[in-house]
Amino acid sequence: MPRLTVVVPAHNEVAVLEAFHARLGRVLEELPLDGRVLYVDDGSTDATWRLIEELLARDPRVGAIKLSRNFGKEAALTAGLDHVDADAVVVIDADLQDPPELIPSLVEQWHAGFDVVYATRTARAGETGFKRLTAAMFYRGMERLSDTPIPRDTGDFRLLSRRALDALRQLRERQRFMKGLFAWIGYRQTAVHYLRESRQAGSTKWNYWRLLQLAMEGVTSFSTAPLRLATWVGLLSSLVAFLYGLWVFGKAALHGDPVQGYPSLMVAILFLGGVQLLALGVIGEYLGRNYAESKQRPLYFIEEQRSHRAK
């Protein structure tokens, strides 16, 4: 029987994890597969790990990994994928915004021959208009900036075949933007559309600052467009400054120029200074990521690991 493992990264999800596991368990029972689940505790500070231990004790399908600290969702997801031994793997969050009941549709497309089946949101319930707007802007911006096509309105919820999983494991970069890495490996990919629900319990760990950081990771990991933009802005500002200089010279030659022009001088200085600082900031972002990659630190450390029990 084909084996399917569901990888679930969790950080302080004690309020919703029991309900999530109940729904996921019903889905796995109905699938004609050897279904398992692997929870990855990403350094939770609440009772998440104790609850996972309870699930381990009563459900032989459950395996678990506890990281030594909070490494972030991308690293926790990587840890889970590194320790999966199955014919296919599904990645899903524990907050029930992504319904486990969609997994059979993902499996159906996998059986149809697709290696990556991603879940695309048709609507986002329980989110503010501002968050929906910024998310739409981000995905459409990435679509234009990245050399790798990244699906719109698509999170980490997806299914990977064994060969897609093996390919993903070879990508060991430290600055990880998983949505881009899923797309970068290629193979046959397709979408399954769904309505994203509101969080069932607990609170989101993704504030606007963390979302902005994730967006910067995505842009700098999969596009050099900001560097090219800095170059073109620099060239344009130089051209404007040169034309302005010709205008000042011509004005002084034809009409004379007493001690005037202080405001225009300050405007020119501030404009060019701002452009230079912007360009340095963009270069600094890429340089910082190269520095992090050069240190070659491990992506995560495991404090404790529990295997699935024999059925």
C-alpha beads as a LAMMPS data file, in Angstrom:
LAMMPS data file: protein, C-alpha beads

311 atoms
310 bonds

1 atom types
1 bond types

-500.0 500.0 xlo xhi
-500.0 500.0 ylo yhi
-500.0 500.0 zlo zhi

Masses

1 110.0

Atoms # bond

1 1 1 0.000 0.000 0.000
2 1 1 1.406 3.476 -0.874
3 1 1 2.617 5.459 2.122
4 1 1 1.568 9.040 2.803
5 1 1 2.981 11.202 5.597
6 1 1 1.479 14.519 6.653
7 1 1 4.094 16.956 8.028
8 1 1 2.703 19.488 10.501
9 1 1 4.979 22.256 11.876
10 1 1 3.608 23.605 15.168
11 1 1 4.598 26.514 17.395
12 1 1 2.402 27.216 20.436
13 1 1 -0.637 25.489 18.908
14 1 1 -2.000 23.763 22.025
15 1 1 -5.374 25.514 21.645
16 1 1 -6.108 23.977 18.252
17 1 1 -3.920 20.878 17.914
18 1 1 -6.431 18.407 19.402
19 1 1 -9.193 19.518 17.016
20 1 1 -6.756 19.464 14.099
21 1 1 -5.631 15.916 14.842
22 1 1 -9.205 14.682 15.137
23 1 1 -10.104 16.030 11.698
24 1 1 -6.848 14.825 10.142
25 1 1 -7.336 11.364 11.668
26 1 1 -10.749 10.995 10.056
27 1 1 -9.280 11.958 6.675
28 1 1 -6.406 9.449 6.978
29 1 1 -8.821 6.648 7.905
30 1 1 -10.778 7.153 4.693
31 1 1 -7.773 7.249 2.357
32 1 1 -6.698 3.999 0.630
33 1 1 -3.140 4.665 1.825
34 1 1 -0.853 3.915 4.745
35 1 1 -1.360 7.352 6.291
36 1 1 0.966 8.776 8.947
37 1 1 1.485 12.194 10.525
38 1 1 4.724 13.817 11.671
39 1 1 4.460 16.748 14.075
40 1 1 7.415 19.157 14.352
41 1 1 7.421 21.216 17.541
42 1 1 9.299 24.416 16.670
43 1 1 10.414 25.364 20.176
44 1 1 6.943 25.894 21.643
45 1 1 6.727 27.604 25.033
46 1 1 3.240 26.315 25.893
47 1 1 1.987 22.724 26.346
48 1 1 2.193 21.840 22.642
49 1 1 4.869 19.172 23.124
50 1 1 2.990 17.532 26.020
51 1 1 -0.105 17.339 23.832
52 1 1 1.925 15.822 20.995
53 1 1 3.227 13.208 23.464
54 1 1 -0.380 12.361 24.354
55 1 1 -1.202 11.949 20.670
56 1 1 1.843 9.685 20.329
57 1 1 0.621 7.496 23.188
58 1 1 -2.834 6.877 21.754
59 1 1 -2.323 7.002 17.960
60 1 1 0.274 4.705 16.349
61 1 1 0.216 6.800 13.168
62 1 1 1.869 9.745 14.947
63 1 1 5.568 10.572 14.900
64 1 1 7.142 13.690 16.370
65 1 1 10.227 15.863 16.324
66 1 1 11.048 18.503 18.930
67 1 1 13.547 21.148 17.853
68 1 1 16.056 22.511 20.370
69 1 1 14.602 26.026 20.027
70 1 1 12.374 28.121 17.790
71 1 1 14.150 28.091 14.406
72 1 1 11.190 29.464 12.432
73 1 1 8.558 27.778 10.319
74 1 1 10.765 27.335 7.239
75 1 1 13.385 25.429 9.260
76 1 1 10.741 23.391 11.102
77 1 1 9.168 22.431 7.801
78 1 1 12.578 21.445 6.456
79 1 1 13.220 19.276 9.527
80 1 1 9.966 17.419 8.956
81 1 1 10.630 16.862 5.255
82 1 1 14.155 15.637 6.019
83 1 1 12.786 12.854 8.249
84 1 1 9.957 11.567 6.073
85 1 1 10.137 8.105 4.509
86 1 1 7.029 7.825 2.337
87 1 1 5.855 7.717 -1.257
88 1 1 4.252 11.144 -0.881
89 1 1 4.151 13.891 1.727
90 1 1 1.568 16.547 2.502
91 1 1 2.556 19.808 4.198
92 1 1 -0.137 21.557 6.233
93 1 1 -0.348 24.003 9.154
94 1 1 -2.071 23.050 12.403
95 1 1 -4.299 26.136 12.688
96 1 1 -7.121 24.626 10.552
97 1 1 -7.120 27.538 8.125
98 1 1 -6.108 24.916 5.577
99 1 1 -8.728 22.125 5.800
100 1 1 -7.381 18.565 6.133
101 1 1 -10.478 17.437 4.218
102 1 1 -8.805 18.747 1.036
103 1 1 -6.042 16.132 1.248
104 1 1 -7.985 13.474 -0.762
105 1 1 -8.192 15.969 -3.652
106 1 1 -4.423 16.435 -3.498
107 1 1 -3.918 12.674 -3.464
108 1 1 -6.225 12.291 -6.460
109 1 1 -4.065 14.660 -8.522
110 1 1 -0.942 12.809 -7.376
111 1 1 -2.444 9.558 -8.637
112 1 1 -3.136 11.380 -11.918
113 1 1 0.616 11.824 -12.383
114 1 1 1.480 15.177 -10.787
115 1 1 4.540 15.490 -8.546
116 1 1 3.552 18.722 -6.798
117 1 1 -0.089 19.482 -6.032
118 1 1 -0.507 22.861 -4.362
119 1 1 -3.629 24.280 -2.733
120 1 1 -4.558 27.731 -4.077
121 1 1 -6.866 29.982 -2.072
122 1 1 -9.924 31.380 -3.808
123 1 1 -10.789 33.462 -0.725
124 1 1 -9.253 34.197 2.682
125 1 1 -11.783 34.176 5.518
126 1 1 -11.090 35.847 8.856
127 1 1 -8.432 38.266 7.553
128 1 1 -8.503 42.036 7.374
129 1 1 -8.859 43.815 4.069
130 1 1 -5.382 45.278 4.504
131 1 1 -3.819 41.839 4.946
132 1 1 -5.649 40.469 1.903
133 1 1 -4.485 43.479 -0.123
134 1 1 -0.835 43.180 0.917
135 1 1 -0.883 39.405 0.285
136 1 1 -2.285 39.927 -3.212
137 1 1 0.343 42.608 -3.910
138 1 1 3.132 40.316 -2.704
139 1 1 2.135 37.312 -4.824
140 1 1 1.622 39.412 -7.935
141 1 1 4.882 41.244 -7.321
142 1 1 6.756 37.941 -6.981
143 1 1 5.142 36.764 -10.190
144 1 1 6.754 39.661 -12.032
145 1 1 10.094 39.777 -10.218
146 1 1 11.025 36.112 -9.923
147 1 1 12.603 34.106 -12.714
148 1 1 10.831 31.066 -11.215
149 1 1 7.032 31.142 -11.591
150 1 1 5.557 31.099 -8.081
151 1 1 1.810 30.327 -7.943
152 1 1 -0.473 33.146 -6.840
153 1 1 -2.347 32.980 -3.531
154 1 1 -0.653 29.726 -2.580
155 1 1 0.901 28.932 0.784
156 1 1 2.806 25.865 1.965
157 1 1 -0.232 23.541 1.910
158 1 1 0.584 21.012 -0.814
159 1 1 1.495 17.430 -1.696
160 1 1 4.930 16.329 -2.927
161 1 1 5.720 13.051 -4.639
162 1 1 8.770 11.063 -3.586
163 1 1 10.975 12.342 -6.386
164 1 1 9.903 15.949 -5.716
165 1 1 10.720 15.424 -2.032
166 1 1 14.146 13.975 -2.879
167 1 1 14.853 16.961 -5.128
168 1 1 13.818 19.424 -2.424
169 1 1 16.122 17.776 0.108
170 1 1 19.109 18.682 -2.048
171 1 1 18.427 22.430 -1.604
172 1 1 20.267 23.290 1.616
173 1 1 20.390 27.081 1.473
174 1 1 20.087 28.830 4.848
175 1 1 17.825 31.676 3.729
176 1 1 14.797 29.528 2.960
177 1 1 11.650 30.688 1.194
178 1 1 9.803 27.402 0.908
179 1 1 7.108 28.617 -1.493
180 1 1 9.841 29.490 -3.969
181 1 1 11.790 26.271 -3.392
182 1 1 8.673 24.173 -4.019
183 1 1 8.267 25.892 -7.374
184 1 1 11.986 25.910 -8.269
185 1 1 12.355 22.108 -8.328
186 1 1 9.977 21.908 -11.290
187 1 1 8.363 18.572 -12.253
188 1 1 4.660 18.331 -13.071
189 1 1 2.687 20.719 -10.886
190 1 1 -0.997 21.538 -10.640
191 1 1 -3.402 23.423 -8.369
192 1 1 -6.426 22.486 -6.286
193 1 1 -8.571 25.467 -5.309
194 1 1 -10.238 25.947 -1.930
195 1 1 -11.691 28.504 0.468
196 1 1 -9.268 29.292 3.250
197 1 1 -11.023 29.316 6.597
198 1 1 -10.398 31.555 9.585
199 1 1 -8.170 30.306 12.405
200 1 1 -10.149 27.966 14.676
201 1 1 -8.359 28.767 17.955
202 1 1 -5.237 30.424 19.310
203 1 1 -3.515 33.398 17.717
204 1 1 -1.454 33.782 14.571
205 1 1 2.334 33.884 14.892
206 1 1 2.643 35.990 11.735
207 1 1 2.506 39.697 12.524
208 1 1 3.124 42.286 9.822
209 1 1 6.820 42.592 10.717
210 1 1 7.411 38.849 10.270
211 1 1 5.386 38.845 7.062
212 1 1 7.526 41.724 5.758
213 1 1 10.671 39.762 6.598
214 1 1 9.288 36.726 4.784
215 1 1 8.489 38.876 1.761
216 1 1 12.060 40.199 1.725
217 1 1 13.357 36.618 1.939
218 1 1 11.245 35.702 -1.066
219 1 1 12.287 38.650 -3.189
220 1 1 16.009 38.450 -2.416
221 1 1 16.113 34.636 -2.702
222 1 1 14.425 34.402 -6.088
223 1 1 15.092 37.687 -7.843
224 1 1 17.948 40.100 -8.540
225 1 1 15.468 42.721 -9.714
226 1 1 16.136 45.032 -6.713
227 1 1 19.831 45.155 -7.638
228 1 1 18.989 45.971 -11.241
229 1 1 16.472 48.556 -10.047
230 1 1 19.166 50.253 -7.956
231 1 1 21.399 50.368 -11.028
232 1 1 18.704 51.925 -13.213
233 1 1 17.681 54.415 -10.531
234 1 1 21.322 55.411 -10.200
235 1 1 21.655 55.901 -13.947
236 1 1 18.406 57.873 -14.132
237 1 1 19.354 60.124 -11.224
238 1 1 22.762 60.742 -12.798
239 1 1 21.078 61.717 -16.078
240 1 1 18.680 64.061 -14.269
241 1 1 21.566 65.625 -12.343
242 1 1 23.564 66.091 -15.580
243 1 1 20.636 67.763 -17.353
244 1 1 20.023 69.957 -14.337
245 1 1 23.703 70.950 -14.363
246 1 1 23.471 71.934 -18.041
247 1 1 20.404 74.027 -17.256
248 1 1 22.163 75.815 -14.390
249 1 1 25.236 76.442 -16.537
250 1 1 23.174 77.791 -19.434
251 1 1 21.134 80.021 -17.136
252 1 1 24.265 81.442 -15.537
253 1 1 25.908 82.025 -18.951
254 1 1 22.894 83.851 -20.391
255 1 1 21.490 85.743 -17.421
256 1 1 24.115 85.655 -14.742
257 1 1 23.531 84.007 -11.390
258 1 1 23.915 85.919 -8.132
259 1 1 24.007 83.953 -4.874
260 1 1 20.779 82.052 -5.322
261 1 1 19.639 78.463 -5.732
262 1 1 20.094 77.238 -2.150
263 1 1 16.715 75.368 -2.139
264 1 1 17.371 73.677 -5.478
265 1 1 20.888 72.737 -4.306
266 1 1 19.522 71.093 -1.150
267 1 1 16.867 69.251 -3.143
268 1 1 19.535 67.858 -5.481
269 1 1 21.806 66.823 -2.594
270 1 1 18.997 65.140 -0.660
271 1 1 17.704 63.365 -3.753
272 1 1 21.088 61.967 -4.747
273 1 1 21.888 61.060 -1.124
274 1 1 18.601 59.207 -0.783
275 1 1 19.197 57.282 -3.997
276 1 1 22.670 56.276 -2.839
277 1 1 21.406 55.102 0.553
278 1 1 18.632 53.116 -1.128
279 1 1 21.143 51.411 -3.404
280 1 1 23.445 50.646 -0.463
281 1 1 20.520 49.200 1.484
282 1 1 19.588 46.870 -1.360
283 1 1 23.191 45.741 -1.754
284 1 1 23.382 45.254 2.030
285 1 1 20.373 42.914 1.994
286 1 1 22.017 40.660 -0.575
287 1 1 25.403 40.876 1.139
288 1 1 23.855 39.896 4.470
289 1 1 22.289 36.821 2.891
290 1 1 25.594 35.827 1.323
291 1 1 27.209 36.194 4.760
292 1 1 24.597 33.911 6.343
293 1 1 25.091 31.310 3.605
294 1 1 28.892 31.406 3.923
295 1 1 28.767 30.400 7.621
296 1 1 27.169 27.060 6.653
297 1 1 25.410 26.617 9.989
298 1 1 22.988 23.689 10.334
299 1 1 19.391 24.575 9.566
300 1 1 18.124 23.168 12.886
301 1 1 18.952 20.937 15.856
302 1 1 16.696 18.193 17.194
303 1 1 16.213 17.868 20.942
304 1 1 13.954 14.828 20.841
305 1 1 12.519 12.528 18.176
306 1 1 9.758 9.926 18.412
307 1 1 9.061 7.401 15.669
308 1 1 5.739 5.973 14.537
309 1 1 4.724 2.838 16.396
310 1 1 3.925 -0.364 14.557
311 1 1 0.218 -0.744 13.873

Bonds

1 1 1 2
2 1 2 3
3 1 3 4
4 1 4 5
5 1 5 6
6 1 6 7
7 1 7 8
8 1 8 9
9 1 9 10
10 1 10 11
11 1 11 12
12 1 12 13
13 1 13 14
14 1 14 15
15 1 15 16
16 1 16 17
17 1 17 18
18 1 18 19
19 1 19 20
20 1 20 21
21 1 21 22
22 1 22 23
23 1 23 24
24 1 24 25
25 1 25 26
26 1 26 27
27 1 27 28
28 1 28 29
29 1 29 30
30 1 30 31
31 1 31 32
32 1 32 33
33 1 33 34
34 1 34 35
35 1 35 36
36 1 36 37
37 1 37 38
38 1 38 39
39 1 39 40
40 1 40 41
41 1 41 42
42 1 42 43
43 1 43 44
44 1 44 45
45 1 45 46
46 1 46 47
47 1 47 48
48 1 48 49
49 1 49 50
50 1 50 51
51 1 51 52
52 1 52 53
53 1 53 54
54 1 54 55
55 1 55 56
56 1 56 57
57 1 57 58
58 1 58 59
59 1 59 60
60 1 60 61
61 1 61 62
62 1 62 63
63 1 63 64
64 1 64 65
65 1 65 66
66 1 66 67
67 1 67 68
68 1 68 69
69 1 69 70
70 1 70 71
71 1 71 72
72 1 72 73
73 1 73 74
74 1 74 75
75 1 75 76
76 1 76 77
77 1 77 78
78 1 78 79
79 1 79 80
80 1 80 81
81 1 81 82
82 1 82 83
83 1 83 84
84 1 84 85
85 1 85 86
86 1 86 87
87 1 87 88
88 1 88 89
89 1 89 90
90 1 90 91
91 1 91 92
92 1 92 93
93 1 93 94
94 1 94 95
95 1 95 96
96 1 96 97
97 1 97 98
98 1 98 99
99 1 99 100
100 1 100 101
101 1 101 102
102 1 102 103
103 1 103 104
104 1 104 105
105 1 105 106
106 1 106 107
107 1 107 108
108 1 108 109
109 1 109 110
110 1 110 111
111 1 111 112
112 1 112 113
113 1 113 114
114 1 114 115
115 1 115 116
116 1 116 117
117 1 117 118
118 1 118 119
119 1 119 120
120 1 120 121
121 1 121 122
122 1 122 123
123 1 123 124
124 1 124 125
125 1 125 126
126 1 126 127
127 1 127 128
128 1 128 129
129 1 129 130
130 1 130 131
131 1 131 132
132 1 132 133
133 1 133 134
134 1 134 135
135 1 135 136
136 1 136 137
137 1 137 138
138 1 138 139
139 1 139 140
140 1 140 141
141 1 141 142
142 1 142 143
143 1 143 144
144 1 144 145
145 1 145 146
146 1 146 147
147 1 147 148
148 1 148 149
149 1 149 150
150 1 150 151
151 1 151 152
152 1 152 153
153 1 153 154
154 1 154 155
155 1 155 156
156 1 156 157
157 1 157 158
158 1 158 159
159 1 159 160
160 1 160 161
161 1 161 162
162 1 162 163
163 1 163 164
164 1 164 165
165 1 165 166
166 1 166 167
167 1 167 168
168 1 168 169
169 1 169 170
170 1 170 171
171 1 171 172
172 1 172 173
173 1 173 174
174 1 174 175
175 1 175 176
176 1 176 177
177 1 177 178
178 1 178 179
179 1 179 180
180 1 180 181
181 1 181 182
182 1 182 183
183 1 183 184
184 1 184 185
185 1 185 186
186 1 186 187
187 1 187 188
188 1 188 189
189 1 189 190
190 1 190 191
191 1 191 192
192 1 192 193
193 1 193 194
194 1 194 195
195 1 195 196
196 1 196 197
197 1 197 198
198 1 198 199
199 1 199 200
200 1 200 201
201 1 201 202
202 1 202 203
203 1 203 204
204 1 204 205
205 1 205 206
206 1 206 207
207 1 207 208
208 1 208 209
209 1 209 210
210 1 210 211
211 1 211 212
212 1 212 213
213 1 213 214
214 1 214 215
215 1 215 216
216 1 216 217
217 1 217 218
218 1 218 219
219 1 219 220
220 1 220 221
221 1 221 222
222 1 222 223
223 1 223 224
224 1 224 225
225 1 225 226
226 1 226 227
227 1 227 228
228 1 228 229
229 1 229 230
230 1 230 231
231 1 231 232
232 1 232 233
233 1 233 234
234 1 234 235
235 1 235 236
236 1 236 237
237 1 237 238
238 1 238 239
239 1 239 240
240 1 240 241
241 1 241 242
242 1 242 243
243 1 243 244
244 1 244 245
245 1 245 246
246 1 246 247
247 1 247 248
248 1 248 249
249 1 249 250
250 1 250 251
251 1 251 252
252 1 252 253
253 1 253 254
254 1 254 255
255 1 255 256
256 1 256 257
257 1 257 258
258 1 258 259
259 1 259 260
260 1 260 261
261 1 261 262
262 1 262 263
263 1 263 264
264 1 264 265
265 1 265 266
266 1 266 267
267 1 267 268
268 1 268 269
269 1 269 270
270 1 270 271
271 1 271 272
272 1 272 273
273 1 273 274
274 1 274 275
275 1 275 276
276 1 276 277
277 1 277 278
278 1 278 279
279 1 279 280
280 1 280 281
281 1 281 282
282 1 282 283
283 1 283 284
284 1 284 285
285 1 285 286
286 1 286 287
287 1 287 288
288 1 288 289
289 1 289 290
290 1 290 291
291 1 291 292
292 1 292 293
293 1 293 294
294 1 294 295
295 1 295 296
296 1 296 297
297 1 297 298
298 1 298 299
299 1 299 300
300 1 300 301
301 1 301 302
302 1 302 303
303 1 303 304
304 1 304 305
305 1 305 306
306 1 306 307
307 1 307 308
308 1 308 309
309 1 309 310
310 1 310 311
